[in-house]
Amino acid sequence: KPARWGIVLGIVCIYILLTYTTTTTASSADSPRLIPDNAAPAGERSDLPTDIFVDINNPACDDANPGTPELPLCSIQAAADRTTPGTHVHVREGTYYERVEVRTSGTAGALIAFVTDNEERVVIDSPGEAGFDLRNVEYIKIHGFELTGAWMPATDAVPQTDTDEINPAHAGGIRAFPLDENGFGVQNSIFTHNVIHDNDAGIWLVYSHDNVISDNVIYGSGEASIRIKRGDGNLIYNNLVFNNGSNEKWGITFYCAEDTIVQHNTIVETSGGAVYIYEGTSNLNGEEPGSDGFCKPSNHAQVFDNIGVVIGYVAGQSAPLVIGSSTTTDRDPLLDVLYGPLDNEYHHNLWFNKWHPDNVVSWGDFNERSIWAFYGLLTLEE
C-alpha cells in the first residue's frame, strides 16, 4: 500500500507540474537568472549558429560525415568534438550508449546547444560516470534528453586530481567538475526539459556558477536529484523530482553555495528530505573556518513556492526541509564574524510529511526536534 500510494502521488505531481507549466511560462521568462539562447542581436554577434546532426539510426551515419541531415554523425561525442560557439547539435531519436564529454565553451551571445527535435525520444544510456560530463565550460545548453545509467565504477579506478574537492566522487546524468584545482565545472549554462533517471545523482555540479536548472523530471537517483557544491548564483526552477535517494537520502541539495534560488519545484521522496541547505558547515575535509578550503555557509538563498513531500515511514528519519548546522544549536558564532549573518529566505512553500506531520523542519540531525526546546513554536508558514 505505501508503494502504491507513492506511485499515485507521483502521477498527481506530474499532473501538477503540467498544470503549472502553462501558467508559469511567462513568469519564468522574466526570471533574472534565465540565460538567452543566442539572443544577442545579429549585428553584435561574431559567431553565427552552425548545425550538426546526429542520427544513430540513419544507415548513412558516420562520424567522418559532414554532420548534415542527409549525412549525419553516429555519435554525440563526435559532434561535441566539433563544436564552436553558436553550434547547435541536433540529436535524432534513438539510444546512444556513450558518455558525452563537453570541453568547448560557447559565448554569451552564442551558446553551444545539445538539443532534440520534434519531441523525439533521445536516450543517452551512459556506460560510464556521466551522461553529459562538463569540465571548465560555460554557455552550454542541454535540452530534451533522457539520461540514464551513470554510476560510479565498483572499484576505485576513477580519475584522481590534486585535491579532494575536484575528485569526481559521484556520477550523474549531468555532471560538472573542474579539470584542475584552478578551474571550474560549468557556468552560465542551461539544463532544461530533460528526463533524468536511474543514475548515481541526477545533476551533480561542483564549482559551478550562474546556471539554470529548470523543467526537468528527475527520479530513481541513488542519491541527490540535484546537488550543488561550492557553486553560487544557481537557479533551480520548476522541476519535478521524486523517488530518489536509494543509497543516500538527499533531496535538492546545496552547500558551500550563495545566492541559490529554489523555486516552484515539486519534490516527493520516500525518506530523507525534499530540500537540503547547509547554513553552517558540512565539515568537509576538516578545514577550519576562514581557510580557503573551508565549506562556507550557504547564504542569501531563496527557497519559495515549492511543494515538498516526504513519506517518512520511520519517525525521526525524514523532514521536508533540512537545514544543516543552522543557528539553532551547533552553528559556530565565528561563522557570523567571518562570513556575515544569515539572511536565507523560506516562504510560500507547502511542506508535508505523510506519516509524521509534526516533522516539518530538521537541523541536520532528524532527531534534533526532540532536544531543541523551541521546536514546538515552528509552523508550516515558517
ROFI-800484 format. One record per residue: residue in one letter; x, y, z of N, C-alpha, C in turn. Coordinates in steps of 0.02 Angstrom, whole numbers, padded with zeros to 5 digits, always signed. Example, Ala and Ser with C-alpha at 12.3 -4.5 7.8 and 13.67 -1.06 7.14 Angstrom:
<recs>
A+00660-00284+00390+00615-00225+00390+00660-00165+00390
S+00642-00112+00354+00684-00053+00357+00645+00002+00394
</recs>
This chain:
<recs>
K+00041-00061+00000+00000+00000+00000+00042+00063+00000
P+00096+00069+00042+00138+00128+00039+00168+00138-00030
A+00191+00083-00062+00221+00089-00129+00170+00114-00179
R+00107+00084-00174+00055+00106-00220+00038+00178-00209
W+00036+00200-00145+00022+00270-00130+00075+00316-00160
G+00138+00295-00158+00192+00335-00186+00185+00343-00261
I+00165+00288-00295+00156+00292-00368+00101+00340-00386
V+00045+00333-00350-00012+00378-00363+00008+00450-00351
L+00044+00462-00297+00065+00530-00282+00111+00557-00335
G+00155+00514-00361+00199+00536-00416+00160+00557-00477
I+00107+00518-00494+00065+00536-00551+00030+00602-00539
V+00006+00612-00478-00027+00675-00462+00022+00733-00470
C+00084+00723-00449+00134+00776-00454+00149+00793-00526
I+00150+00742-00569+00160+00755-00641+00104+00800-00667
Y+00042+00783-00646-00015+00824-00667-00006+00895-00642
I+00016+00903-00580+00026+00970-00553+00077+01008-00593
L+00133+00974-00610+00186+01007-00648+00161+01030-00715
L+00123+00986-00750+00097+01004-00816+00049+01063-00811
T+00009+01063-00758-00039+01117-00749-00004+01183-00737
Y+00048+01182-00695+00083+01243-00678+00127+01269-00735
T+00151+01223-00777+00196+01244-00831+00163+01296-00875
T+00098+01285-00890+00062+01331-00934+00058+01400-00903
T+00048+01402-00837+00038+01466-00804+00102+01501-00786
T+00159+01465-00789+00222+01495-00766+00269+01511-00823
T+00250+01496-00885+00296+01509-00940+00315+01582-00943
A+00266+01626-00936+00281+01697-00940+00325+01719-00882
S+00310+01696-00821+00349+01718-00763+00419+01691-00766
S+00429+01630-00790+00497+01603-00794+00538+01642-00844
A+00507+01670-00896+00544+01709-00944+00571+01772-00913
D+00537+01797-00860+00559+01857-00827+00611+01845-00772
S+00628+01782-00760+00675+01766-00706+00742+01799-00718
P+00774+01828-00666+00837+01863-00677+00894+01816-00695
R+00886+01750-00686+00942+01706-00699+00937+01670-00766
L+00881+01678-00803+00874+01642-00866+00923+01669-00916
I+00957+01625-00953+01010+01643-00999+00982+01639-01070
P+00985+01692-01109+00956+01689-01177+00995+01641-01220
D+00960+01605-01264+00991+01558-01310+01006+01595-01375
N+01070+01615-01382+01092+01651-01442+01047+01712-01454
A+01035+01751-01401+00986+01804-01406+01017+01872-01424
A+01083+01876-01431+01113+01940-01447+01092+01961-01517
P+01083+02026-01529+01066+02050-01596+01117+02028-01647
A+01094+02012-01707+01138+01984-01758+01197+02030-01772
G+01186+02096-01768+01241+02142-01783+01295+02143-01731
E+01281+02115-01671+01330+02117-01617+01363+02049-01607
R+01346+02000-01648+01373+01933-01638+01429+01919-01686
S+01481+01888-01659+01537+01869-01701+01533+01795-01721
D+01488+01758-01689+01482+01686-01703+01412+01671-01729
L+01406+01644-01788+01342+01625-01816+01328+01552-01801
P+01264+01534-01791+01249+01465-01774+01270+01416-01828
T+01295+01359-01806+01311+01304-01850+01272+01243-01827
D+01240+01208-01872+01200+01150-01855+01238+01086-01872
I+01241+01040-01823+01270+00974-01833+01216+00924-01815
F+01206+00874-01858+01154+00824-01848+01185+00756-01831
V+01153+00724-01781+01174+00657-01759+01114+00611-01764
D+01122+00554-01797+01065+00508-01806+01092+00436-01809
I+01092+00403-01753+01121+00336-01749+01081+00285-01790
N+01019+00299-01803+00976+00252-01840+00977+00264-01916
N+01013+00314-01937+01019+00326-02010+01073+00280-02037
P+01057+00237-02086+01108+00192-02114+01169+00228-02142
A+01161+00291-02159+01216+00328-02189+01259+00363-02136
C+01242+00356-02072+01280+00394-02021+01352+00370-02017
D+01396+00417-02005+01467+00402-01997+01499+00462-01962
D+01542+00449-01914+01572+00505-01877+01622+00544-01919
A+01636+00520-01981+01676+00559-02028+01634+00601-02075
N+01568+00595-02069+01522+00633-02112+01525+00708-02096
P+01497+00749-02140+01494+00821-02125+01444+00840-02071
G+01399+00794-02052+01350+00810-02000+01290+00846-02025
T+01271+00835-02087+01210+00864-02116+01152+00817-02102
P+01089+00839-02114+01033+00793-02105+01037+00732-02150
E+01065+00739-02209+01071+00683-02255+01130+00638-02238
L+01184+00668-02212+01245+00630-02194+01263+00647-02122
P+01225+00620-02074+01235+00637-02004+01293+00599-01973
L+01312+00621-01914+01360+00583-01873+01323+00528-01837
C+01362+00479-01812+01332+00424-01774+01333+00437-01699
S+01381+00475-01674+01389+00484-01601+01384+00558-01582
I+01357+00569-01523+01353+00637-01496+01422+00663-01480
Q+01467+00618-01458+01535+00639-01442+01571+00668-01502
A+01561+00637-01560+01593+00664-01621+01569+00734-01635
A+01505+00747-01622+01479+00814-01632+01507+00862-01580
A+01511+00840-01517+01537+00883-01464+01609+00904-01479
D+01647+00859-01509+01717+00875-01525+01723+00927-01580
R+01669+00938-01618+01671+00986-01673+01641+01053-01656
T+01613+01060-01596+01575+01120-01581+01620+01182-01575
T+01591+01238-01594+01620+01304-01584+01563+01348-01558
P+01577+01407-01532+01522+01449-01508+01467+01457-01560
G+01405+01446-01538+01348+01451-01582+01325+01386-01613
T+01363+01332-01603+01344+01268-01632+01282+01239-01598
H+01235+01215-01639+01178+01177-01614+01187+01105-01637
V+01190+01059-01589+01195+00988-01604+01125+00959-01599
H+01097+00937-01656+01030+00908-01658+01036+00833-01657
V+01009+00802-01605+01015+00729-01597+00947+00698-01611
R+00946+00652-01658+00884+00620-01679+00869+00559-01635
E+00808+00534-01642+00783+00481-01599+00828+00420-01599
G+00834+00389-01540+00874+00329-01533+00906+00325-01465
T+00941+00269-01452+00977+00260-01389+01052+00263-01404
Y+01086+00307-01368+01157+00319-01378+01194+00295-01316
Y+01235+00244-01325+01272+00216-01269+01340+00251-01266
E+01341+00308-01234+01403+00346-01231+01402+00395-01172
R+01461+00415-01153+01471+00469-01105+01497+00529-01145
V+01459+00582-01147+01475+00639-01189+01517+00689-01149
E+01579+00698-01170+01624+00745-01137+01620+00812-01173
V+01600+00864-01136+01595+00931-01164+01653+00972-01138
R+01696+00995-01184+01757+01031-01165+01763+01098-01201
T+01715+01116-01243+01717+01179-01280+01661+01224-01256
S+01676+01288-01244+01627+01335-01218+01595+01374-01275
G+01533+01397-01261+01501+01446-01303+01518+01516-01277
T+01479+01564-01299+01487+01633-01276+01419+01658-01255
A+01417+01718-01226+01354+01746-01202+01304+01754-01258
G+01326+01771-01317+01282+01780-01374+01275+01720-01418
A+01311+01666-01403+01311+01607-01447+01324+01545-01406
L+01270+01520-01374+01276+01459-01335+01293+01400-01380
I+01326+01350-01352+01330+01284-01383+01272+01244-01356
A+01228+01220-01400+01166+01187-01379+01165+01115-01404
F+01149+01070-01358+01134+01000-01374+01059+00992-01366
V+01024+00978-01421+00951+00980-01419+00923+00919-01456
T+00861+00903-01439+00822+00854-01477+00768+00892-01514
D+00746+00864-01570+00697+00897-01612+00631+00858-01614
N+00577+00895-01622+00511+00865-01634+00489+00817-01578
E+00511+00830-01517+00493+00790-01459+00510+00716-01468
E+00562+00703-01507+00584+00633-01515+00616+00608-01451
R+00612+00543-01440+00642+00514-01380+00715+00498-01394
V+00760+00535-01362+00831+00525-01370+00859+00505-01302
V+00886+00445-01297+00911+00417-01234+00986+00414-01237
I+01019+00443-01186+01090+00430-01176+01096+00382-01117
D+01113+00320-01132+01122+00268-01081+01197+00262-01070
S+01221+00295-01018+01293+00302-01009+01325+00237-00985
P+01381+00217-01016+01420+00161-00990+01470+00183-00937
G+01472+00247-00922+01521+00274-00876+01490+00314-00819
E+01523+00369-00802+01506+00406-00742+01461+00467-00755
A+01443+00479-00818+01401+00536-00833+01368+00526-00901
G+01309+00556-00908+01280+00562-00975+01314+00618-01012
F+01310+00678-00983+01350+00735-01006+01400+00752-00952
D+01465+00753-00971+01519+00767-00924+01550+00834-00944
L+01542+00884-00901+01564+00951-00917+01622+00972-00873
R+01675+00999-00904+01734+01022-00866+01757+01089-00894
N+01760+01139-00851+01787+01205-00870+01752+01233-00932
V+01686+01230-00934+01649+01256-00992+01594+01303-00968
E+01572+01346-01013+01517+01392-00998+01477+01404-01061
Y+01417+01431-01050+01369+01445-01104+01354+01382-01145
I+01329+01332-01108+01308+01268-01137+01233+01260-01124
K+01197+01231-01171+01127+01214-01161+01117+01140-01175
I+01082+01105-01130+01064+01035-01139+00989+01030-01131
H+00954+01011-01184+00881+01016-01186+00850+00954-01218
G+00806+00921-01180+00762+00872-01209+00785+00799-01209
F+00836+00782-01170+00864+00714-01171+00835+00672-01115
E+00838+00606-01124+00828+00558-01070+00897+00531-01052
L+00917+00541-00989+00985+00525-00967+00981+00471-00913
T+01017+00417-00923+01013+00361-00876+01079+00323-00876
G+01089+00281-00825+01145+00233-00824+01210+00258-00797
A+01215+00320-00772+01279+00348-00750+01291+00330-00676
W+01337+00284-00665+01354+00262-00597+01430+00259-00590
M+01453+00267-00529+01525+00259-00517+01543+00185-00523
P+01605+00170-00546+01626+00100-00551+01632+00068-00483
A+01630+00002-00483+01633-00035-00420+01701-00030-00387
T+01754-00016-00427+01821-00010-00400+01839+00063-00388
D+01900+00075-00364+01923+00143-00353+01959+00171-00413
A+01952+00139-00469+01987+00161-00530+01950+00219-00563
V+01952+00277-00529+01920+00337-00555+01974+00391-00563
P+01962+00441-00605+02011+00494-00614+02027+00528-00548
Q+02090+00540-00535+02112+00573-00474+02144+00640-00491
T+02134+00689-00448+02165+00754-00457+02200+00773-00393
D+02224+00835-00390+02268+00854-00334+02230+00866-00269
T+02165+00880-00272+02128+00893-00211+02063+00853-00211
D+02039+00839-00151+01977+00802-00145+01918+00841-00174
E+01923+00907-00174+01866+00948-00195+01848+00937-00268
I+01897+00917-00310+01882+00907-00381+01890+00835-00401
N+01894+00791-00353+01892+00719-00368+01819+00700-00380
P+01803+00675-00440+01733+00658-00454+01710+00598-00415
A+01687+00610-00354+01667+00555-00310+01598+00528-00324
H+01561+00562-00366+01493+00539-00383+01482+00545-00458
A+01440+00501-00483+01419+00504-00553+01354+00544-00558
G+01334+00560-00620+01272+00597-00629+01250+00599-00701
G+01184+00605-00710+01159+00613-00778+01191+00672-00813
I+01194+00729-00777+01233+00787-00797+01282+00800-00740
R+01347+00801-00755+01397+00809-00702+01448+00860-00724
A+01468+00904-00678+01518+00955-00693+01569+00960-00637
F+01633+00955-00655+01689+00962-00609+01744+01001-00643
P+01788+01034-00605+01846+01067-00636+01895+01016-00664
L+01933+01037-00713+01988+00995-00738+02046+00994-00691
D+02056+01049-00654+02111+01052-00605+02089+01100-00550
E+02133+01109-00500+02114+01148-00442+02105+01222-00457
N+02125+01245-00515+02117+01315-00533+02057+01327-00578
G+02019+01275-00593+01965+01281-00641+01897+01284-00610
F+01847+01272-00651+01777+01271-00628+01742+01215-00665
G+01680+01201-00645+01642+01149-00678+01606+01175-00740
V+01548+01208-00728+01510+01237-00783+01480+01303-00759
Q+01475+01352-00803+01449+01417-00785+01402+01442-00840
N+01354+01484-00819+01311+01520-00866+01278+01473-00917
S+01253+01417-00892+01226+01365-00937+01155+01347-00917
I+01121+01312-00962+01051+01295-00953+01042+01219-00961
F+01009+01188-00913+00991+01117-00917+00915+01113-00908
T+00880+01096-00961+00808+01104-00959+00771+01051-00999
H+00711+01033-00976+00666+00987-01011+00699+00919-01024
N+00738+00896-00976+00767+00828-00980+00731+00782-00932
V+00731+00717-00948+00708+00665-00903+00770+00627-00881
I+00785+00630-00816+00848+00604-00790+00831+00552-00737
H+00849+00490-00749+00828+00437-00703+00879+00382-00698
D+00880+00349-00640+00922+00290-00627+00995+00304-00641
N+01019+00357-00608+01090+00374-00606+01112+00380-00533
D+01177+00384-00522+01202+00396-00455+01171+00460-00427
A+01179+00515-00463+01144+00577-00448+01111+00601-00512
G+01060+00643-00504+01028+00670-00564+01073+00721-00597
I+01081+00779-00564+01125+00833-00587+01172+00849-00530
W+01238+00844-00542+01289+00849-00490+01340+00900-00513
L+01338+00961-00484+01381+01015-00506+01427+01038-00450
V+01492+01044-00465+01542+01067-00416+01579+01127-00445
Y+01591+01177-00403+01623+01240-00426+01588+01264-00490
S+01523+01267-00488+01483+01284-00547+01435+01341-00529
H+01435+01393-00570+01402+01455-00551+01354+01481-00605
D+01301+01515-00581+01256+01552-00625+01225+01509-00680
N+01202+01450-00660+01169+01404-00706+01094+01403-00693
V+01056+01382-00743+00984+01374-00737+00967+01300-00745
I+00933+01271-00695+00911+01201-00697+00835+01204-00693
S+00800+01192-00749+00729+01204-00749+00692+01152-00790
D+00630+01137-00768+00582+01098-00807+00607+01027-00822
N+00647+00999-00776+00669+00930-00783+00626+00884-00741
V+00624+00820-00759+00595+00767-00718+00652+00722-00697
I+00661+00714-00631+00718+00676-00605+00692+00625-00554
Y+00708+00561-00566+00686+00509-00520+00735+00450-00522
G+00731+00409-00470+00771+00348-00468+00845+00358-00456
S+00865+00416-00430+00936+00429-00417+00958+00392-00355
G+01022+00370-00354+01048+00338-00295+01057+00386-00238
E+01070+00449-00253+01075+00500-00201+01035+00561-00221
A+01066+00620-00226+01028+00681-00236+01000+00685-00306
S+00941+00715-00310+00913+00731-00376+00953+00788-00408
I+00965+00841-00370+01005+00898-00392+01051+00916-00334
R+01115+00920-00347+01163+00932-00293+01214+00984-00316
I+01217+01040-00280+01263+01094-00295+01314+01099-00239
K+01378+01095-00255+01431+01100-00206+01480+01155-00227
R+01489+01205-00184+01534+01260-00198+01516+01295-00264
G+01453+01312-00271+01430+01347-00330+01381+01402-00311
D+01389+01461-00340+01349+01519-00322+01303+01540-00380
G+01247+01571-00362+01204+01602-00411+01167+01554-00456
N+01151+01494-00432+01115+01446-00473+01040+01450-00460
L+01001+01443-00514+00928+01444-00511+00902+01374-00524
I+00864+01345-00476+00834+01279-00481+00759+01290-00482
Y+00728+01281-00541+00660+01307-00551+00616+01257-00587
N+00556+01245-00560+00502+01210-00595+00520+01139-00615
N+00557+01104-00572+00574+01034-00585+00527+00988-00547
L+00515+00928-00574+00478+00876-00541+00527+00822-00519
V+00529+00809-00455+00580+00765-00425+00545+00715-00380
F+00559+00649-00389+00526+00600-00346+00565+00535-00344
N+00556+00498-00289+00585+00431-00279+00660+00428-00291
N+00697+00474-00260+00770+00473-00262+00796+00452-00194
G+00862+00443-00189+00894+00429-00126+00894+00356-00105
S+00902+00310-00153+00904+00239-00134+00967+00222-00095
N+01021+00261-00105+01084+00249-00068+01096+00303-00015
E+01089+00366-00034+01098+00421+00013+01035+00464+00011
K+01011+00483+00069+00945+00515+00073+00950+00590+00063
W+00966+00611+00002+00971+00681-00015+00911+00701-00057
G+00892+00765-00053+00842+00792-00098+00876+00841-00145
I+00843+00898-00159+00878+00953-00192+00924+00984-00140
T+00989+00982-00153+01039+00995-00102+01089+01047-00125
F+01105+01095-00082+01159+01142-00098+01197+01160-00035
Y+01263+01162-00041+01305+01179+00015+01368+01213-00009
C+01398+01254+00035+01454+01297+00016+01432+01340-00043
A+01370+01364-00042+01341+01398-00100+01304+01461-00078
E+01309+01513-00117+01274+01575-00104+01227+01593-00161
D+01177+01633-00144+01131+01661-00195+01095+01607-00236
T+01080+01551-00204+01042+01499-00237+00967+01514-00233
I+00932+01503-00288+00859+01509-00289+00830+01440-00303
V+00786+01417-00259+00750+01354-00268+00676+01373-00269
Q+00646+01371-00328+00580+01400-00337+00535+01354-00379
H+00474+01344-00355+00420+01313-00394+00438+01242-00416
N+00471+01205-00371+00485+01135-00384+00434+01091-00347
T+00421+01032-00374+00380+00982-00340+00424+00923-00324
I+00431+00908-00259+00478+00857-00236+00440+00807-00193
V+00443+00743-00210+00411+00691-00170+00463+00636-00159
E+00483+00625-00097+00534+00575-00081+00507+00528-00027
T+00530+00465-00030+00505+00416+00019+00534+00427+00088
S+00596+00453+00092+00627+00467+00157+00681+00519+00147
G+00713+00540+00202+00762+00593+00197+00727+00660+00194
G+00750+00704+00148+00721+00770+00143+00704+00788+00072
A+00662+00839+00064+00646+00865-00002+00697+00917-00024
V+00714+00963+00023+00763+01015+00009+00813+01016+00067
Y+00878+01015+00049+00932+01020+00098+00971+01084+00085
I+00984+01123+00138+01030+01179+00134+01074+01177+00195
Y+01139+01188+00185+01186+01189+00241+01203+01261+00258
E+01175+01286+00313+01187+01354+00334+01251+01361+00376
G+01277+01306+00400+01337+01308+00440+01395+01279+00401
T+01415+01220+00419+01468+01185+00383+01450+01112+00379
S+01467+01082+00322+01458+01010+00316+01522+00974+00335
N+01569+01011+00367+01630+00981+00394+01671+00945+00341
L+01678+00976+00283+01717+00945+00229+01792+00952+00242
N+01827+00897+00237+01900+00896+00237+01932+00920+00301
G+01893+00933+00353+01922+00954+00416+01952+01024+00415
E+01935+01066+00365+01962+01134+00362+01933+01178+00417
E+01972+01228+00438+01949+01273+00490+01915+01334+00459
P+01865+01363+00494+01833+01424+00468+01885+01478+00453
G+01875+01511+00396+01922+01563+00374+01974+01539+00326
S+01986+01473+00322+02035+01447+00275+02005+01442+00206
D+02048+01439+00155+02024+01437+00086+01982+01375+00072
G+01998+01320+00105+01963+01258+00091+01900+01247+00132
F+01884+01294+00176+01826+01285+00219+01762+01290+00178
C+01714+01247+00194+01649+01249+00160+01608+01306+00190
K+01604+01361+00153+01571+01421+00179+01497+01408+00189
P+01465+01444+00234+01393+01435+00245+01353+01454+00182
S+01301+01417+00168+01256+01435+00114+01214+01494+00137
N+01216+01548+00099+01184+01609+00121+01152+01646+00061
H+01110+01694+00077+01075+01735+00027+01033+01692-00019
A+01008+01636+00006+00967+01591-00034+00894+01609-00027
Q+00855+01590-00079+00782+01597-00077+00751+01530-00094
V+00711+01504-00049+00675+01441-00060+00601+01457-00053
F+00565+01457-00109+00495+01478-00105+00454+01447-00161
D+00389+01444-00149+00339+01419-00197+00352+01346-00216
N+00380+01307-00170+00392+01236-00184+00340+01193-00149
I+00329+01133-00176+00291+01081-00141+00342+01026-00123
G+00350+01014-00059+00397+00963-00035+00363+00912+00008
V+00363+00849-00014+00328+00795+00022+00377+00740+00036
V+00378+00715+00097+00414+00654+00113+00364+00604+00142
I+00376+00540+00128+00331+00488+00153+00346+00475+00226
G+00410+00467+00244+00430+00465+00314+00403+00406+00353
Y+00417+00344+00330+00390+00285+00363+00414+00279+00435
V+00477+00298+00449+00506+00291+00516+00513+00360+00547
A+00488+00368+00607+00491+00432+00642+00563+00453+00652
G+00577+00518+00640+00644+00544+00651+00691+00536+00593
Q+00670+00506+00538+00715+00496+00481+00699+00539+00421
S+00647+00580+00425+00627+00620+00367+00601+00687+00390
A+00613+00738+00348+00584+00804+00356+00586+00838+00288
P+00534+00872+00268+00534+00903+00202+00590+00953+00193
L+00605+00994+00244+00658+01044+00241+00712+01027+00291
V+00773+01018+00268+00830+01003+00312+00879+01060+00308
I+00891+01092+00365+00937+01149+00370+00997+01126+00411
G+01051+01109+00379+01108+01080+00414+01148+01133+00452
S+01167+01117+00513+01209+01160+00555+01183+01232+00555
S+01122+01240+00576+01090+01306+00573+01103+01345+00636
T+01066+01400+00644+01075+01444+00701+01047+01414+00765
T+01014+01357+00761+00977+01333+00820+01022+01303+00874
T+01070+01262+00855+01108+01228+00908+01183+01227+00896
D+01206+01207+00837+01277+01192+00830+01313+01237+00780
R+01284+01293+00761+01318+01339+00716+01368+01380+00757
D+01431+01380+00737+01483+01417+00772+01473+01492+00762
P+01469+01531+00817+01461+01604+00809+01516+01636+00768
L+01575+01603+00764+01629+01630+00724+01609+01636+00651
L+01562+01594+00628+01542+01597+00558+01510+01664+00541
D+01471+01692+00588+01442+01758+00575+01495+01811+00570
V+01548+01805+00609+01602+01854+00608+01639+01850+00541
L+01652+01790+00517+01692+01781+00457+01652+01789+00393
Y+01589+01766+00393+01551+01763+00331+01487+01805+00333
G+01474+01836+00389+01414+01877+00394+01354+01838+00419
P+01304+01873+00445+01244+01839+00471+01203+01809+00414
L+01162+01760+00431+01121+01726+00381+01061+01769+00362
D+01043+01767+00299+00981+01800+00277+00943+01757+00226
N+00949+01691+00233+00911+01647+00189+00836+01656+00200
E+00798+01648+00146+00726+01658+00149+00691+01593+00130
Y+00641+01574+00172+00599+01516+00158+00526+01540+00164
H+00490+01540+00109+00421+01564+00114+00378+01536+00058
H+00313+01534+00073+00263+01511+00025+00278+01442-00003
N+00304+01398+00041+00313+01328+00023+00259+01286+00056
L+00242+01230+00025+00197+01182+00055+00239+01121+00073
W+00252+01111+00139+00291+01054+00163+00243+01004+00194
F+00255+00939+00181+00210+00888+00209+00249+00824+00221
N+00243+00797+00282+00272+00733+00300+00214+00685+00312
K+00204+00637+00268+00143+00597+00268+00131+00560+00333
W+00181+00522+00356+00170+00480+00414+00184+00517+00479
H+00223+00570+00477+00241+00606+00538+00234+00681+00525
P+00173+00706+00523+00161+00776+00504+00198+00828+00546
D+00216+00810+00609+00250+00858+00651+00322+00870+00630
N+00351+00822+00594+00421+00828+00572+00423+00868+00506
V+00426+00932+00512+00424+00975+00452+00494+01002+00437
V+00530+01023+00488+00597+01052+00479+00646+01015+00523
S+00706+01002+00496+00759+00970+00535+00822+01011+00528
W+00864+01008+00579+00929+01043+00577+00985+00992+00575
G+00990+00955+00520+01046+00910+00510+01035+00842+00542
D+01017+00842+00605+01001+00779+00640+00925+00775+00645
F+00896+00725+00611+00824+00720+00610+00794+00713+00679
N+00832+00687+00727+00806+00678+00794+00814+00740+00838
E+00843+00794+00810+00856+00853+00850+00791+00886+00874
R+00737+00873+00839+00673+00901+00860+00656+00882+00932
S+00687+00828+00957+00672+00806+01025+00712+00843+01077
I+00765+00879+01056+00808+00911+01106+00809+00987+01100
W+00781+01014+01044+00780+01087+01037+00716+01114+01070
A+00724+01155+01120+00667+01175+01162+00613+01213+01125
F+00631+01246+01070+00583+01290+01036+00555+01259+00972
Y+00566+01194+00963+00541+01162+00902+00465+01170+00896
G+00430+01166+00952+00357+01168+00950+00329+01235+00926
L+00371+01286+00924+00348+01352+00900+00346+01356+00825
L+00375+01308+00790+00376+01310+00717+00306+01297+00690
T+00293+01330+00634+00230+01319+00599+00244+01304+00526
L+00194+01282+00489+00204+01270+00418+00226+01333+00381
E+00202+01392+00405+00223+01453+00371+00298+01465+00377
E+00327+01443+00434+00399+01452+00442+00438+01400+00403
</recs>
